[in-house]
Amino acid sequence: MIKGIVFDIKKYAVHDGPGIRTTVFLKGCPLSCIWCHNPESKGFAIEKIKKELRLGGKVLESMETVGREMTVREVMEEIEKDILFYEESGGGVTFSGGEVFVQHEFLLALLKSCKEKGIKTCVDTSGYVNRSILEKSIPLTDIFLYDIKLMDEELHKKYCGVPNRQILENFRVIYESGAEVRLRFPVIPSVTDTEDNLKKVAEFAAQFPGVPADLLPYHKIGKDKYRRLGQEYLMDGVEKPSDEYMQRIADFFNGYGIKTKTGG
Ligand code: SF4
């Protein structure tokens, strides 16, 4: 029986693909993006995170477990509870992480079960996966949500902890297979939004006609989790980009013929 580690299942999600969705978050990621807002997703094992409850002037502390071992059947039972919402809204299930392909056997089994039950799927990935594994997922996936962060390999290693060559090659593999893919570009101030990177990402995206880009503005939602995990937050002092700034970036991409949407 195939089992995996799930760190969250979010119901009624509307930013992780079309329609109303259930997003299943799989634990573990080989990348270490400095802006990651799900630091509890990076570790491969079940772990504890400090939980704080504020009551008046008091703070009550306890430990919360992050990650739960689940079988494919258990995850599918959760997914199937909302099948009517998916059908009525054109939604489905999104598998996210962490990096979903870290648990590729579990992911492929879930995708296969969804396919058998006629549930539409999105796979949200960093693309950092062996090509042969990726290829197995293509016929089982309706839409790939594919992060492209930094085009310079050294900068990618510096800010995300791994090289990007495989990621860029895999994007082409998906595109050339004819599968639907959306490029997701996180706008991280002074990291991914440099003039050089914006130009190179837009040039890269323009090589794939018809692929839209989702521009994802940096936010600080994960900041407190770093403190509760006892980890340093390296983005202190960085502010969320304004709507006007995001519009300027959208205009820049549009100038390359790329259709954009701000947000997931
Ligand atoms: S790929 Fe995603 S989950 Fe992994 S470290 Fe980067 S932002 Fe976090």
Residues whose N, C-alpha, C, O or C-beta is under 5 A from the ligand:
A	BS01	SF4	C29 L31 S32 C33 C36 G97 G98 E99 S126
